[in-house]
Amino acid sequence: MALKLHNTLTGAVDAVAPGGGEVGLYVCGVTVYDRCHVGHARSIVFFDTLVRYLRFSGRRVRLVRNITDVDDKIIKRANDQGIPTNALAERYIDAFRRDVAALGCLAPDVEPRATQHLPEMIAMIAELVAKGLAYPVDGDVYFAVGAFPGYGKLSKRKLDELQSGARVEVDERKRDALDFALWKAAKPGEPFWESPWGPGRPGWHLECSAMSVKYLGQPFDLHGGGEDLIFPHHENEIAQSEGAAGLPFVRHWVHHAFVRINDEKMSKSLGNFLTIEEILKRLAPEAVRLFLVGTHYRSPLDFTEQGLADAARASTRIHETAARLEEALGAVEDSSRDPTGDLPPSVRAYRDEFTAAMDDDLNSPRALAAIFDEIREINRLLDAGEHAALAAHARNLRDMTGVLGVLRTPARSYFDEEKGRHLSASGIDPAEIERLIAERAAARKARDFRRADEIRDQLLARGIALKDGAEGTSWSTTS
């Protein structure tokens, strides 16, 4: 079965680009005026998983993800800080790229910026004005919503209902309250570009229309973002693009639900967000990804401490199994290569379960269940000393976890990083741990087992677990 995804346009779960060939995917990126939060991470990781799965399935993908580097929020933040807007934008573009890389996400094939595509935007506006779908007013240009008969088809909203429910606009120059800006006349202290209608800058909706069509053509296969973008942003993109070209804009629209905290959407405007940088100080990137893909993309994701703890434990279990495989087989990357290219039926069953889940509207929770089913089987084989199928299991586990991005770090490095993360958060000095371990060893040698147990329990209360072995005592963190 080929991949099917819910299509917001049709309301059905449709096959993705069934005609074959390269899949063109455009994702609305970030507006760079602040650090990205966990809500952004859900979007970034979801589309990264989609791209990885398409490539895992043998499809070629061209991912275009834009950057909005001129916007009202950017201008206000830059003016508040007394710096140029491009300086503020560059600061947060760099931060965004660090966050994306830390989450283990693939780089887009094209990452266009709004400020680098003014000619394409101006040309689209001119075409809309020529067709009577847009009108200039005192240096501004507005799209005439009432002149585009298909308006509302993505959000399933009727034009007359939208008009009756529209708030009274301050700008009385607009012909209709629903008309939206394609071009904004320059104001004092704002960046601007020259245009046939005077100096100004593009409207937010316009940039995605111009850049997506430039790099993917029209119509293209997939366009996505958060469900908050369905209306008005994506609705307006359709109106602009189809109005200008006279062609369908996008074949398949995919939208993910919000991250919620205390039953509210996580957002900067509500001030209830945790940045990606902050969450990565608490959790390994693989654990963050497990938290994000553990809920189906069309369901709201509740941000809870219990959910984060569960994801951390699941990530530890995956890496512990990988460590056992490494010990049994040597380096997984080398030993897991199957020279025949085929998987035994006993291993293929887990892969089939995984692909069936992912093909069914990218059902990542079901896919994770398939991964953990295989992990249980791997551990059973290891416990029984049955190594015949382990290389094939290692290869399959690597491939499936690679799609979800949850086993990127070698096991030893993963646990070393987890130690450092835990110690940094708790303020425990590794030297103090080693001193207490030495004191405990001395107490055990002196047969002072009460003191030895006290030290063990003291460390355990601080999140440090001790393990005694033939080569001495080692330690690990418990969370």
Residue pairs with C-beta under 8 A, 6 or more apart in sequence:
1 356
1 359
1 360
2 15
2 16
2 18
2 57
2 359
3 15
3 16
3 53
3 54
3 57
3 358
3 359
3 362
4 13
4 14
4 15
4 16
4 359
4 360
4 361
5 13
5 14
5 16
5 50
5 222
5 252
5 254
5 361
5 362
6 12
6 13
6 14
6 254
6 298
6 361
7 13
7 14
7 252
7 253
7 254
8 154
8 230
8 253
8 254
8 255
9 153
9 154
9 250
9 252
9 253
11 156
13 360
13 361
14 252
16 23
16 54
16 221
16 222
16 252
17 23
17 59
17 221
17 222
17 251
17 252
21 60
22 59
22 60
22 61
22 62
23 54
23 59
23 60
23 61
23 62
23 221
23 222
24 62
24 64
24 216
24 217
24 220
24 221
24 222
25 47
25 50
25 51
25 61
25 62
25 63
25 64
25 221
25 222
25 223
25 224
26 64
26 65
26 66
26 208
26 211
26 212
26 215
26 216
26 220
26 222
26 223
26 224
26 250
27 43
27 47
27 63
27 64
27 65
27 66
27 108
27 223
27 224
27 225
28 65
28 66
28 208
28 224
28 225
28 226
28 229
28 233
29 65
29 66
29 67
29 68
29 111
30 36
30 40
30 67
30 68
30 96
31 68
31 71
31 73
31 74
32 67
32 68
32 69
32 74
32 88
32 89
32 91
32 92
32 93
32 96
33 71
33 73
33 74
33 77
33 88
33 89
33 92
34 77
34 92
34 268
35 92
35 95
35 99
35 275
35 276
35 277
36 44
36 95
36 96
36 99
36 275
36 276
37 266
37 267
37 268
37 273
37 274
37 275
37 276
38 259
38 266
38 273
38 274
38 275
38 276
38 279
38 303
39 226
39 258
39 259
39 265
39 266
39 267
39 273
40 276
41 99
41 103
41 259
41 276
41 279
41 288
41 292
42 256
42 258
42 259
42 292
42 297
42 301
43 225
43 226
43 256
44 99
44 100
44 103
44 105
45 103
45 105
45 288
45 289
45 292
45 293
45 405
46 256
46 292
46 293
46 297
46 362
47 63
47 65
47 224
48 103
48 104
48 105
48 106
48 405
49 293
49 362
49 364
49 403
49 404
49 405
50 224
50 254
50 362
51 61
51 63
51 106
52 106
52 402
52 403
52 404
52 405
53 358
53 362
53 403
54 61
55 61
56 399
56 402
56 403
57 355
61 109
62 109
62 110
62 215
62 216
63 106
63 108
63 109
63 110
64 108
64 109
64 110
64 111
64 112
64 211
64 212
64 215
64 216
65 108
65 110
65 111
66 111
66 112
66 113
66 114
66 207
66 208
66 211
66 212
67 93
67 96
67 111
67 112
67 113
67 114
68 74
68 114
68 204
68 207
69 86
69 89
69 93
69 113
69 114
69 115
70 85
70 89
70 114
70 115
70 191
70 201
70 202
71 204
74 85
74 88
74 89
75 85
75 189
75 190
75 191
77 88
78 84
78 85
78 87
78 88
79 189
81 88
85 191
86 115
86 191
95 277
99 276
99 277
99 280
100 107
102 276
102 280
102 285
103 276
103 280
103 285
103 288
103 289
103 405
104 285
104 286
104 289
104 405
104 408
105 405
110 215
112 211
112 214
112 215
114 202
114 207
114 211
117 207
117 210
117 211
117 214
118 193
118 202
120 210
120 211
120 213
120 214
121 202
121 206
121 207
121 210
122 183
122 195
122 196
123 210
124 182
124 206
124 209
124 210
124 240
124 241
124 244
125 134
125 141
125 182
125 183
125 195
125 197
125 206
126 196
127 244
127 245
128 134
128 143
128 182
128 240
128 243
128 244
129 135
129 136
129 141
131 243
131 244
132 144
132 147
133 143
133 144
133 147
133 148
133 239
133 243
133 244
134 141
134 142
134 143
134 144
134 182
135 141
135 142
135 144
135 175
136 183
136 197
137 173
137 174
138 173
138 185
139 183
139 185
139 186
139 197
139 198
139 199
139 200
140 173
140 181
140 183
140 184
140 185
140 197
140 200
141 181
141 182
141 183
141 197
142 174
142 175
142 179
142 180
142 181
142 182
143 179
143 180
143 181
143 182
143 236
143 239
143 240
143 243
144 175
144 176
144 179
145 151
145 159
145 176
145 178
145 179
145 180
145 239
146 159
146 175
146 176
146 178
146 179
147 243
148 239
148 242
148 243
150 238
150 239
150 242
151 159
151 235
151 239
152 158
152 159
152 162
152 235
153 238
154 230
154 231
154 234
154 235
154 238
154 253
155 230
155 231
155 234
155 235
157 231
157 235
159 178
162 178
163 176
163 177
163 178
166 177
166 178
167 177
168 177
169 177
180 203
180 205
180 232
180 236
181 203
182 202
182 203
182 205
182 206
182 240
183 195
183 197
183 200
183 201
183 202
183 203
183 206
184 200
184 201
184 202
184 203
185 197
185 198
185 199
185 200
186 192
186 198
186 199
186 200
186 201
190 201
191 201
192 199
192 200
192 201
193 199
193 200
193 201
202 210
204 233
205 232
205 233
205 236
205 237
205 240
206 240
208 233
208 237
209 237
209 240
209 241
209 244
209 249
212 220
212 223
212 237
212 241
212 250
213 220
213 241
213 245
213 249
218 241
218 245
218 247
218 248
218 249
219 247
219 248
219 249
219 250
219 251
220 250
220 251
221 250
221 251
221 252
222 250
222 251
222 252
222 253
222 254
223 234
223 237
223 249
223 250
223 252
223 253
223 254
224 253
224 254
224 255
224 256
225 233
225 234
225 255
225 256
226 255
226 256
226 257
226 258
227 255
227 256
227 257
227 258
228 258
228 265
229 255
230 253
230 255
234 253
237 249
238 249
238 250
241 249
242 248
242 249
255 298
256 297
256 298
257 297
257 298
257 299
257 300
257 301
258 265
258 266
258 300
258 301
259 265
259 266
259 300
259 301
259 302
259 303
260 266
260 300
260 301
260 302
260 303
261 272
261 273
261 302
261 303
262 272
264 270
264 272
266 272
266 273
266 274
266 303
267 273
274 303
279 288
280 288
281 421
281 424
281 425
282 308
282 421
282 425
283 291
283 308
283 311
283 312
283 315
283 421
284 312
284 315
284 409
284 414
284 417
284 418
284 421
285 408
285 409
286 315
286 318
286 319
286 405
286 406
286 407
286 408
286 409
286 414
287 308
287 311
287 312
287 314
287 315
288 311
289 404
289 405
289 406
290 311
290 314
290 315
290 368
290 404
290 406
291 307
291 308
291 310
291 311
292 301
293 364
293 365
293 368
293 404
293 406
294 307
294 310
294 311
294 314
294 364
294 365
294 368
295 301
295 302
295 365
296 361
296 363
296 364
296 365
297 362
297 364
298 361
309 479
312 479
314 368
314 372
315 406
316 418
317 372
317 375
318 371
318 375
318 401
318 406
318 407
319 407
319 409
319 411
319 414
319 415
320 411
321 375
321 378
321 379
321 397
322 332
322 397
322 407
322 410
322 411
323 411
323 412
323 415
324 378
324 379
324 382
325 332
325 378
325 382
325 390
325 393
325 394
325 397
326 332
326 410
326 411
328 382
328 387
328 390
329 335
329 336
329 387
329 390
329 391
329 394
332 394
332 398
333 398
335 390
335 391
335 394
336 391
336 392
336 394
336 395
336 397
336 398
337 391
337 395
338 391
338 392
338 395
343 351
343 392
343 395
343 396
344 389
344 392
346 389
347 374
347 389
347 392
347 393
347 396
350 370
350 371
350 373
350 374
350 377
350 396
350 400
351 396
351 399
351 400
353 369
353 370
353 373
354 367
354 370
354 371
354 400
354 403
357 363
357 364
357 366
357 367
357 369
357 370
358 364
358 367
358 403
360 366
364 404
367 400
367 403
367 404
368 404
370 400
371 397
371 400
371 401
371 404
374 393
374 396
374 397
374 400
375 397
377 393
378 390
378 393
378 394
378 397
381 387
381 389
381 390
381 393
382 390
397 407
398 407
401 407
402 408
409 417
415 476
418 476
418 477
419 430
419 476
419 477
422 428
422 463
422 477
422 479
423 429
423 430
423 477
426 462
426 463
428 462
428 463
428 464
433 459
433 464
433 475
436 455
436 458
436 459
437 455
437 466
437 473
437 475
439 451
439 455
440 451
440 452
440 455
440 456
440 466
440 473
441 472
441 473
443 449
443 451
443 452
443 455
444 452
456 466
459 465
459 466
459 475
460 466
460 478
463 477
463 478
463 479
464 475
464 476
464 477
464 478
465 475
465 476
465 477
465 478
466 473
466 474
466 475
467 473
467 474
467 475
467 476
